[in-house]
Amino acid sequence: MNDASRRRKMRLRDAAGSFDLLEGTGEITDMVSCCDFLEIYKRDKTYRVASPEAVDPDRRTPNAPWVVSPVSDVGSAHPIVARFFIQSAEMLRVGKLRKLDDILPAITHLHSCKETLLQCDSLAEATAAKIDALVNEIQSTGLSRETSGRGYNPFPVVENLEDDCGVFLVKVNRAIRQISGIPHLCWN
């Protein structure tokens, strides 16, 4: 069998993947492989790439595609992504965990921690933006007093502040628990 006939018989899913990452700024800055997917980073964008094997592990679809999805508007320039996840994954790869079977579960756990930390960061930024908007409004228009001059009515409040803080604290608690599990994965 010559090379041309071998290529004709090869399923499309078994061929190399090729794709363009059009969104985001600049070139690819880093890539980290997790168990079932690869994350590719630009400075301000994160993509998740799944191979045909991850998309269709039972091989029911002969031409299963590669799936590339932009998953986040933060990339390798974000400190959580760069310092917590990418650097930690790199340390695991060059450290004492030489076997891939030991490294991938730890990197996948780090990825879960990163996702939770990014959710915490997003919640904190959204709450801070609400507070800043209210402070700016008060500074530009002042506070209105009642006609008697004895009280502020209406007194400005940040809407849903208690709920937002509660969600934030639940996420931070989850992040702390996840991060506390890292040493067990790495040195057990």
Secondary structure as the mmCIF struct_conf table of DSSP 4:
data_model
#
loop_
_struct_conf.conf_type_id
_struct_conf.id
_struct_conf.beg_label_comp_id
_struct_conf.beg_label_asym_id
_struct_conf.beg_label_seq_id
_struct_conf.end_label_comp_id
_struct_conf.end_label_asym_id
_struct_conf.end_label_seq_id
HELX_RH_AL_P HELX_RH_AL_P1 ASP A 3 LYS A 9
BEND BEND1 MET A 10 MET A 10
HELX_RH_3T_P HELX_RH_3T_P1 LEU A 12 ASP A 14
BEND BEND2 ALA A 15 ALA A 15
HELX_LH_PP_P HELX_LH_PP_P1 ALA A 16 GLY A 17
BEND BEND3 GLU A 23 GLU A 27
STRN STRN1 ASP A 30 SER A 33
BEND BEND4 CYS A 35 ASP A 36
STRN STRN2 LEU A 38 LYS A 42
TURN_TY1_P TURN_TY1_P1 ARG A 43 ASP A 44
STRN STRN3 LYS A 45 ALA A 50
HELX_RH_AL_P HELX_RH_AL_P2 PRO A 52 VAL A 55
TURN_TY1_P TURN_TY1_P2 PRO A 57 ASP A 58
TURN_TY1_P TURN_TY1_P3 PRO A 62 ASN A 63
HELX_LH_PP_P HELX_LH_PP_P2 ALA A 64 TRP A 66
STRN STRN4 VAL A 67 SER A 72
BEND BEND5 ASP A 73 ASP A 73
TURN_TY1_P TURN_TY1_P4 SER A 76 ALA A 77
BEND BEND6 HIS A 78 HIS A 78
HELX_RH_AL_P HELX_RH_AL_P3 PRO A 79 PRO A 79
HELX_RH_PI_P HELX_RH_PI_P1 ILE A 80 ILE A 86
HELX_RH_AL_P HELX_RH_AL_P4 GLN A 87 VAL A 94
BEND BEND7 GLY A 95 LYS A 96
BEND BEND8 LYS A 99 LYS A 99
HELX_RH_AL_P HELX_RH_AL_P5 LEU A 100 THR A 141
HELX_LH_PP_P HELX_LH_PP_P3 LEU A 143 SER A 144
STRN STRN5 ARG A 145 ARG A 145
HELX_LH_PP_P HELX_LH_PP_P4 GLU A 146 GLU A 146
TURN_TY1_P TURN_TY1_P5 THR A 147 SER A 148
BEND BEND9 GLY A 149 GLY A 151
STRN STRN6 TYR A 152 TYR A 152
BEND BEND10 ASN A 153 PRO A 154
HELX_LH_PP_P HELX_LH_PP_P5 PHE A 155 PRO A 156
TURN_TY1_P TURN_TY1_P6 GLU A 159 ASN A 160
HELX_RH_AL_P HELX_RH_AL_P6 LEU A 161 SER A 180
TURN_TY1_P TURN_TY1_P7 GLY A 181 GLY A 181
HELX_RH_AL_P HELX_RH_AL_P7 ILE A 182 TRP A 187
#
